[in-house]
Amino acid sequence: MKRYGRLFQVLWATVLCCAVLFSFGFTGKEDSFQIVSWNIKSGNDMLYRQERFFNNKDFDIAFLQEVAENTLRTRYKSCLDAFAGNRYEKAFTETVKMDMGSYGTGMLSRYPIQSVTTYPLPGAYGAENRVMTRITVLIDGKEVALYNVHLSYESDVLRKEQIAYAAEIFRSDPVSYKILAGDFNVKSFEEYAPFSDFLMVNTEETPFETYRKEDWQSRFLDNVIYTDTLLAVKTEMIESDLSDHNPLCVTFVFAPQETDF
């Protein structure tokens, strides 16, 4: 029954997508915004190549994990500064201090960031804390809440608690337009069950093997979860050797409301 429910959600989203494209015409950038979720592995000793790759893309919002800020691995440079340049506003959440610098998650937005909130997730394994960062932006006059996560891989029990807690925060957010993206470190799609009320792009029906190594039970670690007030009109995984994760990119449009017809 859960599989049929998921298929119905996908089919319904497809119908709505066709409706919005037919009604308004999908003419490109002015009708949409593109997000990317990418675990950059602290620059992976090739920050310059990552920076060049990122700057050659046209992302509007970036959800980044394993971000190193002024650490030995990045030769004391900032990953966020390298990616942001003068094009993006940025929000960084430290999860551990490292090499006289910081390590954590980061978000970039071409839209002005209205607010930043950090939610500690249950437990911490070793020195690293696990958090969920929320920013809000205005897109076409609509408030959009954006959440970024990088969950524990060390403990299945702890990760289950983190997913349940993150899902509850996401569900209770009163903002109509919401996106949650990141590296979930799941071992199976069943771990996403607490998000069954929402849509997601990386599923059993539409799988994306974002993790490039074979040392984990699953390669479907990265995901983008969103409310049905948004339509994912294009999803793409970019094969890249710049990290041990491939970037997962989604182009969104706002779902038409009854008054739009």
C-alpha positions in Angstrom: 0.0 0.0 0.0 2.8 2.4 0.8 4.3 1.8 -2.7 1.0 2.5 -4.4 0.6 5.7 -2.2 4.0 6.8 -3.4 3.2 6.1 -7.0 0.0 8.1 -6.6 2.0 11.1 -5.2 4.4 10.9 -8.2 1.6 10.7 -10.7 -0.3 13.6 -9.0 2.8 15.7 -9.0 3.3 14.9 -12.7 -0.3 16.0 -13.5 0.2 19.3 -11.6 3.5 19.8 -13.3 1.8 19.4 -16.8 -0.9 21.8 -15.7 1.5 24.5 -14.6 3.6 24.2 -17.8 0.5 24.3 -20.0 -1.1 27.2 -18.2 1.9 29.5 -17.9 4.5 28.0 -20.3 7.8 26.9 -18.9 10.1 29.5 -20.6 13.1 28.9 -18.4 14.9 30.7 -15.6 12.3 33.4 -14.9 9.7 30.7 -14.1 11.8 28.5 -11.9 14.6 28.2 -9.4 17.3 25.5 -9.2 18.8 24.0 -6.1 21.7 21.6 -5.6 22.5 19.4 -2.7 26.2 18.3 -2.5 28.5 16.8 0.0 31.8 18.4 -1.0 34.1 16.4 1.3 35.8 19.5 2.7 37.1 20.5 -0.7 38.4 17.0 -1.3 41.9 18.5 -1.7 40.7 20.1 -5.0 38.8 23.1 -3.8 39.9 25.1 -6.9 38.4 22.5 -9.2 35.2 22.4 -7.1 35.0 26.2 -7.2 35.4 26.2 -11.0 32.7 23.5 -11.4 30.3 25.3 -9.1 30.8 28.7 -10.8 30.1 27.2 -14.2 26.6 26.1 -13.0 23.5 28.3 -12.6 22.3 27.2 -9.2 20.1 29.5 -7.2 20.4 27.8 -3.9 23.0 25.3 -2.6 22.7 22.9 0.3 26.3 21.9 1.1 27.6 19.2 3.6 31.1 18.6 4.9 32.1 22.2 4.5 35.5 23.2 5.7 36.2 26.8 6.7 39.8 27.9 7.0 41.2 24.4 7.9 44.5 22.7 7.0 42.8 20.6 4.4 41.7 23.7 2.4 45.0 25.4 3.0 43.1 27.7 5.4 40.7 28.9 2.8 36.9 29.0 3.1 34.8 26.6 1.0 31.8 28.9 1.3 33.8 32.0 0.2 35.2 30.1 -2.8 31.8 29.0 -4.0 29.9 32.1 -3.1 32.1 34.8 -4.6 29.9 37.9 -5.1 26.9 36.0 -6.3 25.5 34.4 -3.2 24.6 35.1 0.4 25.8 32.4 2.8 24.9 30.7 6.0 27.4 28.4 7.8 26.7 26.1 10.8 29.7 24.7 12.7 29.4 21.1 13.9 33.0 20.7 15.0 36.2 22.8 15.4 39.0 21.7 13.2 42.6 22.8 12.5 42.1 26.3 13.9 39.0 26.6 11.6 35.6 25.1 11.4 33.7 22.2 9.8 30.0 21.8 9.3 27.2 22.5 6.8 26.7 25.5 4.6 24.0 27.1 2.5 24.2 29.6 -0.4 21.4 31.6 -1.9 21.1 34.1 -4.7 18.0 35.4 -2.9 18.5 37.5 0.2 18.5 35.3 3.3 15.7 36.5 5.6 16.4 34.4 8.7 18.7 31.6 9.9 17.8 29.0 12.6 19.8 26.0 13.8 18.1 22.9 15.3 20.3 20.5 17.3 19.5 16.9 16.3 19.4 14.0 18.8 22.8 12.9 20.1 26.3 13.5 18.9 28.8 10.7 18.0 32.3 11.6 19.0 33.3 15.2 18.5 30.8 16.1 15.8 27.4 17.5 16.5 24.5 16.8 14.1 22.2 19.7 13.3 19.5 20.9 10.9 19.9 24.4 9.6 16.9 26.4 8.3 17.0 29.6 6.3 14.2 31.5 4.7 14.2 33.4 1.4 11.7 35.2 -0.7 11.2 33.9 -4.2 8.7 35.7 -6.5 7.3 37.3 -3.3 6.7 33.9 -1.7 8.5 32.8 1.6 10.4 29.6 1.2 11.8 27.6 4.1 15.0 25.7 3.2 16.5 23.0 5.5 20.0 21.4 5.3 21.1 18.2 7.1 24.0 15.9 7.3 23.0 12.9 9.5 25.0 10.3 11.4 26.4 7.3 9.7 28.0 5.8 12.8 24.7 4.7 14.5 21.6 3.4 12.8 19.6 4.0 16.0 20.8 7.5 16.3 20.1 8.3 12.7 16.6 7.0 13.0 16.0 9.4 15.9 17.5 12.2 13.9 15.2 11.5 10.9 12.1 11.4 13.0 13.0 14.6 14.8 13.9 16.4 11.5 10.6 15.2 10.0 8.6 16.6 12.9 10.3 20.0 12.7 9.8 20.1 8.9 6.1 19.1 9.2 5.3 21.6 11.9 6.8 24.6 10.0 3.9 26.9 9.1 5.6 28.1 5.9 3.7 26.8 2.8 6.8 26.2 0.6 9.4 24.0 2.2 12.5 22.1 0.9 14.8 19.8 3.0 17.9 18.5 1.4 21.2 16.9 2.4 23.2 13.8 3.0 21.0 11.5 5.0 23.4 8.5 5.2 20.6 6.1 5.0 21.1 2.4 4.4 17.7 1.9 2.7 14.8 3.9 1.4 12.7 2.6 4.3 14.5 5.0 6.5 12.7 7.9 4.8 9.4 6.7 6.1 8.8 9.6 8.5 8.7 11.9 5.5 5.9 9.9 3.8 3.6 13.0 3.9 6.0 14.8 1.5 7.4 14.3 -1.9 11.1 13.4 -2.6 13.2 13.0 -5.6 15.4 10.0 -4.6 13.1 7.0 -4.3 12.9 3.4 -5.2 10.9 4.4 -8.3 13.3 7.2 -9.2 16.7 6.2 -7.7 19.9 8.3 -7.9 23.1 6.7 -6.8 24.7 9.8 -5.4 27.4 8.1 -3.3 30.3 7.2 -5.4 32.0 4.6 -3.2 31.0 1.0 -2.4 31.8 0.9 1.3 28.2 1.6 2.4 25.1 -0.5 2.3 23.3 2.1 0.1 24.4 4.6 -2.6 21.2 6.6 -2.3 22.4 8.8 0.5 21.4 12.2 -0.8 17.9 13.4 -1.2 15.6 16.4 -1.7 12.3 16.4 0.2 9.6 19.0 -0.5 6.0 20.0 0.0 3.3 19.5 -2.7 3.1 23.3 -3.0 6.2 22.9 -5.2 6.7 21.0 -8.4 10.0 19.4 -9.3 10.1 19.9 -13.1 13.6 18.5 -13.6 15.9 16.4 -11.4 19.5 15.6 -12.4 22.5 13.9 -10.8 25.8 15.2 -12.1 28.5 12.6 -12.3 31.6 14.1 -10.8 34.9 12.9 -9.4 35.3 16.1 -7.3 33.9 14.5 -4.2 32.7 11.1 -3.0 29.2 12.3 -3.6 27.6 13.4 -6.9 25.7 16.7 -6.8 21.9 16.3 -6.9 20.1 19.1 -8.7 16.4 19.9 -8.8 14.6 22.6 -10.7 11.4 23.8 -9.0 8.4 25.9 -9.9 5.5 26.9 -7.6 2.5 24.6 -7.9 -0.6 26.5 -9.3 -3.2 27.4 -6.8 -6.9 27.4 -7.5 -6.9 31.1 -8.1 -4.2 30.7 -10.8 -6.6 29.0 -13.2 
